[in-house]
Amino acid sequence: MAPFSADSSGPGPFVADLHIHSKYSRACSRDLTLDTLAWWARRKGITLLGTGDFTHPAWSEHLRESLVPAEPGLYRLHPDREAELGRRLSPRLTGSEVRAVRFMLSVEISTIYKRGDRTRKVHHLIYQPDLDAAARFSAALSRIGNLGADGRPILGLDSRDLLEITLEASPDAYLVPAHIWTPWFSALGSKSGFDAIADCYADLAGHIFAVETGLSSDPAMNWRVSSLDAYQLVSNSDAHSAPALGREATLFSTDLDYHAIRRALSTGDGLQGTIEFFPEEGKYHGDGHRACGISWEPARTRAHGGICPECAKPLTVGVAHRVEALADRPQGYTPPAAKGVTHLIQLAEILGEVNGVGPKSKTVDAQLATLVATLGPELHILTAAPLDEVSRVGGELLGEAIARLRRGQVRRTPGYDGEYGVIRLFEPEELRRRPGEETLFEVPVPKQRRTEPAAPAEAAPRRRRAAPAVAPIAPQLAPPLAVVEDTNYASLADPKSVYGYRIGNATYHQLYETTNSNFAVDNVIRVARYVVYNPAPTPVGFYGFQAAAPGTTHSCTESWGASTQAFTSPGGTYSSDGMHTRCTHWKADWTNLNVYQGRARRRRVPEL
């Protein structure tokens, strides 16, 4: 796709992100209000957002209080809220020529049901043209399940029947199958899906005209499956926090109007293309078993019969494997009417790589604010801002990074089994500080995933060895400077978060709570997650004990500065990016879970 302007001004193409969530969805940020979403949409360069979660009673009330009608089928913030929003934005993102953010009523529904001899788990995106239609839809679903339990309700309802209820609420409503390749919850997923979209929606399949490709696939992968030629391909962020908006999105060249957008999705006219992850970054792109550190290409998974060589359990078959299984065209096939595709990395991720810090660090926040205030929205900077201007404001290294991004010159480490992949623009040695070079930054080398040596296809999978005796692992470096727990743990399925204790529905704010009555009767921590934080350039050391609970496993990697050490023993999972060590223990006996503290001090540290 040619570079496009994402500055939300004028009548040209606009960016839409129509799959997001509110603060009422599980594993989502508590900051997800309409005002926050609109602020971030302006900063990103997004004109149209889905509301997400309109079936949730509290969120539905928030929508009615905060939104006013705009163009047909669309809404905007109340003028008082828009005025307040404008005061919090840089002048570059405001002004009469900049479009105010619009909202389209949307919700993701999870359905779990039996069809034939299999349990099906499929996610769907529902769009309604007005609040009254949304209310009728919600009323129908409220007779089936509890809509107040989750912004993304889980219902025992066949996909075909959900589509019928959608169309009964309004003839202008429509349904888009969500992230169609995700293994566990999608129409074509390897674990519980179908082999064709038409099979999922049965006699009403003719009402499906678009599908969402998801973070772990891109249009080129979908073009290999001829049965998908009948559908327009769309992309959305599925954002669980506001900064994730626009990580994937769809580009339209229609009137800013619900019905015009629906026609574009039905016919393809006015659907200009999509903004995509590099699909390897998606957390279900490859095959593997995260607990055992196994990440494989599809051919190797097939050679081992789909079984993990460490634990002898089935591997999670990823999106690339599933696409290959259903593909009837060769890799690289492009249909005549293919829409444009732009692969991007979020600007905060690029700044983090360039500076050798995390994408949520204060360094990145400050640089990002300067870039946006000077050059415009993030998507405009990534796709269309002149590179000399990017270099002038952000430095030559950032200019080179964005030049490489636009050329597709990236290094890819695929995600697998719920762990996001890593996309980098530089080789590690390119960013290491050299004598006399002030503009280069030293960044930590990413942890290398463990892979097994090649084996013949007929080789039997190896069984897990017996756990070694309980013994501490001696520290090789100095004591850590700080140990801190993260108190916002949201989901076991969120590997990128860094959180503290959560047991059941309770969160704890101490590393060790030996007397709290809420601990399970068998005296184990169900989930313990904490961070060893190094606020200074001095290398620090970390080590953990093996857990006493039988049948558990962990691996620990020390990667502080130039020193990297890896070892394995039962207990939980540790990972490091060179400045933080993230630690997760699954059912670990708290009496045997330790951090070498030495001179460590407990203190509050900036959000990672």
Secondary structure by P-SEA (a helix, b strand, c coil): ccccccccccccbbbbbccccccccccccccccaaaaaaaaaaacccbbbbcccccaaaaaaaaacccccccccccccaaaaaaaaaaccccccccccccbbbcbbbbbbbbbbcccbbbbbbbbbbbccaaaaaaaaaaaaacccccccccccccccaaaaaaaaaaaccccccccccccccccccccccccccccccccccccccccbbbbcccccaaaaaaccccccbbbbbbcccccccccccccccccccccaaaaaaaaaccccccbbbbcccccccccccccccccccccaaaaaaaccccccccccccccaaaaaaaacccccccccccccbbbbbccaaaaaaaaaccccccaaaaaaaaaaaacccccccccccccaaaaaaaccaaaaaaaaaaaaccbbbbbbcccbbbbbbcccccccccccccccbbbbccccccccccccccccccccccccccbbbbbbccccccbbbbbccccccccccccccccccccccccccccccccccccccccbbbbbbccccccbbbbbccccccccccbbbbbbcccbbbbbcccbbbbbbcccbbbbbbccccccccccccccccccccccc
